[in-house]
Amino acid sequence: MKKYATYFMLLLLIMSNKMYSQEALRIVTGKIIDLDSQEQLTDVKITLYNGAQDSIAASVVNSQGFYFFELEKIDNTYRVKAEAKGYTTAEVAVKFISGNPTSRINFGLNRFQKPKTITEKKSMKLDPIYFDSNSSYLNNQNKQDLAKIASILQVNPTMRIEVRAHADTRGDNEYNNWMSDRRARRAAEWLINEGRIDSNRIIVRDFGKALPAKDCPPGQKCPETVHEGNRRCEFIVL
């Protein structure tokens, strides 16, 4: 009798461990599409980060445009990043709903817009302006640089520009997108109001931290000079 009781206890232990393992397992999955065409993308690298911003897994989407991760060790915070050649990078937080072991995160990626080539004998380059940390306000140097750009636009009445604003790689996507949008709009408003440039000649775009001029990988402590170089507005002649 004791022998059967021992077997029964072992069986219960094995089953409970299996059930615990299944309960502890978490799945992160989703699909990737082109935002313009709505077509599924396949050549996309997906990276999973833990709460310390360490890369813990990487994958490439399958032929149907889906990616899949299984998580055995459950952390409180995860982030998923999608990267594809010719597209802006996207990154979002992973959230699990109570009672649901699967988190579905779909990405829509924007294709890079290449600036048109200037077909002139002498190509015109407009210098970028840089911002203080967590600020979209224009300092005196910014205004001097914008005045030079306004002068160029005034003597070239058919010229149009695109103001592209960027943030450094710290902080989350939502905040950096908001900050870069404010930077782009402040620069454009100065050119319109103070530089007397028609608003139809200026296009505003914000990129958040998607296109850093100086690379600073997630979780890595970078010199302040790197972050300063990423907080910028670029002016592209169209």
C-alpha positions in Angstrom: 0.0 0.0 0.0 2.8 2.4 0.9 4.4 1.6 -2.5 1.3 2.7 -4.4 1.0 5.8 -2.2 4.6 6.7 -3.1 3.9 6.3 -6.8 0.7 8.4 -6.5 2.6 11.2 -4.7 5.3 11.2 -7.4 2.6 11.3 -10.2 0.9 14.3 -8.5 4.3 16.1 -8.2 5.1 15.6 -11.9 1.6 16.8 -12.9 1.8 19.8 -10.6 5.2 20.8 -12.0 3.9 20.4 -15.6 0.9 22.6 -14.8 3.1 25.2 -13.1 5.4 25.2 -16.1 2.5 25.8 -18.5 1.1 28.6 -16.3 4.5 30.3 -16.1 4.9 30.2 -19.9 4.2 33.5 -21.6 3.9 34.1 -25.4 4.6 37.3 -27.3 3.5 37.3 -30.9 2.2 39.6 -33.6 2.5 40.6 -37.2 4.3 43.4 -39.1 2.8 45.5 -41.9 3.7 48.4 -44.2 1.6 51.3 -42.9 1.1 52.7 -46.4 0.3 49.6 -48.4 -1.0 47.5 -45.5 0.9 44.6 -46.9 2.6 42.2 -44.5 6.4 42.5 -44.2 8.7 39.5 -43.9 12.3 40.8 -43.8 11.9 42.3 -40.3 14.2 41.8 -37.3 12.4 41.5 -33.9 14.3 42.0 -30.7 12.9 41.4 -27.2 14.3 43.4 -24.2 13.8 42.8 -20.5 13.2 45.5 -17.9 17.0 46.3 -17.7 17.0 46.9 -21.5 19.1 43.8 -22.1 18.4 42.0 -25.4 17.2 38.5 -24.4 15.9 37.2 -27.7 15.9 38.0 -31.4 13.9 36.6 -34.3 12.9 37.3 -37.9 9.2 37.3 -39.0 8.1 34.2 -40.9 6.7 34.1 -44.4 3.2 35.1 -43.2 4.6 38.2 -41.5 4.3 36.9 -37.9 6.9 36.7 -35.1 6.8 34.5 -32.0 8.6 34.4 -28.6 8.1 32.0 -25.6 9.0 33.4 -22.2 9.8 30.9 -19.5 11.2 33.3 -16.9 8.6 36.0 -16.3 9.8 39.6 -15.9 7.6 42.5 -15.0 8.6 44.5 -18.0 9.4 43.7 -21.6 9.8 45.7 -24.8 9.7 44.6 -28.4 11.6 46.4 -31.2 10.9 46.0 -34.9 13.6 46.9 -37.5 13.5 46.6 -41.3 15.7 48.0 -44.0 14.1 51.1 -45.6 11.7 51.6 -42.6 11.7 53.5 -39.4 12.2 51.5 -36.2 9.3 50.9 -33.9 9.4 49.9 -30.2 6.6 49.2 -27.8 6.1 47.9 -24.2 4.7 44.3 -23.7 1.7 44.0 -21.5 0.0 40.8 -20.3 -3.7 40.8 -19.3 -4.5 38.8 -16.2 -5.5 35.2 -17.1 -4.2 35.5 -20.7 -0.7 34.1 -21.2 -0.4 35.6 -24.7 0.5 39.2 -25.6 -0.2 40.2 -29.2 1.7 43.2 -30.5 1.3 44.2 -34.1 3.6 46.8 -35.8 2.9 49.1 -38.7 6.2 50.5 -40.0 6.7 53.7 -42.0 8.9 53.6 -45.1 11.7 56.1 -45.2 11.1 59.1 -47.5 14.2 59.8 -49.4 14.7 63.5 -50.1 14.7 64.5 -53.8 18.1 65.3 -55.4 18.7 69.0 -56.2 19.5 69.3 -59.9 21.6 72.5 -59.6 25.2 73.1 -60.3 25.9 73.9 -56.7 23.9 71.9 -54.1 22.7 73.8 -51.2 23.2 72.5 -47.7 21.2 73.8 -44.7 22.8 73.3 -41.3 20.8 71.6 -38.5 20.0 73.3 -35.2 20.4 71.6 -31.8 18.2 71.6 -28.6 18.8 71.3 -24.9 17.7 68.2 -23.1 13.9 67.9 -22.6 13.4 71.2 -24.4 11.9 72.5 -27.6 12.6 76.2 -27.0 14.8 78.1 -29.5 17.9 79.6 -28.0 19.7 82.6 -29.6 22.0 80.4 -31.7 19.0 78.5 -33.0 17.4 81.8 -34.1 20.6 83.0 -35.8 20.8 79.8 -37.8 17.1 80.0 -38.7 17.6 83.5 -39.9 20.2 82.3 -42.3 17.8 79.6 -43.6 15.1 82.2 -44.0 17.5 84.4 -46.1 18.2 81.5 -48.4 14.5 80.8 -48.8 13.8 84.5 -49.5 16.3 84.6 -52.4 15.0 81.3 -53.7 11.3 81.8 -53.9 10.5 78.4 -55.4 12.5 76.4 -52.9 10.6 74.3 -50.4 12.0 72.5 -47.3 11.2 69.7 -44.9 11.8 70.3 -41.2 12.8 66.9 -39.7 13.0 66.9 -35.9 14.6 64.2 -33.7 15.1 63.3 -30.1 17.9 61.5 -28.2 17.5 57.8 -27.5 16.6 58.2 -23.8 12.9 58.0 -22.7 10.0 56.2 -24.3 8.7 56.5 -27.8 5.6 58.5 -26.9 7.5 61.2 -25.1 10.2 61.5 -27.8 7.7 61.7 -30.6 5.9 64.4 -28.7 9.1 66.3 -28.1 10.4 66.1 -31.6 7.0 67.2 -33.0 7.2 70.4 -30.8 10.8 71.0 -32.0 9.8 70.8 -35.6 6.8 73.0 -35.2 8.7 75.7 -33.2 11.4 75.8 -35.9 8.7 76.0 -38.7 6.7 78.7 -36.8 9.9 80.9 -36.4 10.5 80.7 -40.2 6.9 81.6 -40.9 6.4 84.3 -38.4 9.9 85.8 -38.0 11.5 84.8 -41.4 8.3 85.7 -43.4 8.3 82.4 -45.3 5.0 81.1 -46.7 3.8 78.1 -44.7 3.1 76.2 -48.0 6.9 76.0 -48.5 7.5 74.2 -45.3 6.7 70.6 -44.4 7.1 69.4 -40.8 8.0 65.8 -39.8 8.9 64.3 -36.4 10.9 61.1 -36.0 11.3 60.8 -32.2 14.3 58.6 -31.5 14.0 56.5 -34.6 16.8 58.0 -36.6 19.7 59.0 -34.2 22.6 60.8 -35.8 24.9 59.2 -33.2 24.1 55.6 -32.1 23.4 54.8 -28.5 22.1 51.2 -28.0 19.3 50.6 -25.5 20.6 50.3 -21.9 24.1 51.6 -22.7 25.3 54.7 -20.9 26.5 57.1 -23.6 28.4 60.5 -23.3 26.2 63.6 -23.2 27.8 64.7 -26.5 26.2 61.8 -28.2 22.7 62.8 -26.9 23.3 66.4 -27.8 24.0 65.4 -31.4 20.7 63.6 -31.6 18.5 66.4 -30.3 18.2 68.3 -33.6 16.2 69.7 -36.4 17.4 69.0 -40.0 16.3 71.1 -43.0 16.0 69.1 -46.2 15.6 71.0 -49.5 12.8 69.4 -51.6 
